[in-house]
């Protein structure tokens, strides 16, 4: 393993997809499970980008809650809080999924090296 997504196999430098193809050919259920988890985590790690529009939405709801001229509109204020919480949660989920992806790939490679 050279980095989180760079691997060496038979003196060749392989990227994540290439090493996963090699690992899946082993037909070992545990290895295949780790590879599947890594692939699922890779898809979910990009949810962090949703935090940007959610943060903008939180600000827009906050402005809307105070712009009616009659005080604070609690409906928009609740929307602002919900969007703000989601905007904070998205990067946390993304970081967690990235870490899980790397751990699953490393574990699959470790098991492969032990058995083959």
Beta strands, then each sheet from edge to edge (+ up, - down):
strand 1: 6-9
strand 2: 12-15
sheet 1: 1+ 2-
end
